[in-house]
Amino acid sequence: MIALESVTYIQGWEKPAAMASGKTTLHDKFAGGLSPDEKTLVTLRDELYGGSWDQMLGDLRDRLKGKPYIFKLDNRIQDDITRIENLSDHEKKHNINLAEFIKKREAK
């Protein structure tokens, strides 16, 4: 995974009017640096949880508490929760869907 600290941001990046080419390059680079586990989580989020990180996190947290849950994700629940929070934060901060960038990279 690419640490957000290692990415150089363009001044005004957070603004919606930021240049599309800079935005695409950053997200392509971020998506390209995702681990297989992170890519799997993005895919599962879209396929099993209708694109909702909140529903996926709720499901994992319910499993940790011994409550009924939808999907079984090995014994790495806490690690997956951390990954999901990081992926979700990146998507919210930049108003994107990482699945689009992963699909684009895999199509190359």
Summary of the structure (lengths in Angstrom):
residues: 108
radius of gyration: 14.9
end to end distance: 20.0
largest distance: 46.6
contacts: 265
relative contact order: 0.16
helix: 64%
strand: 0%
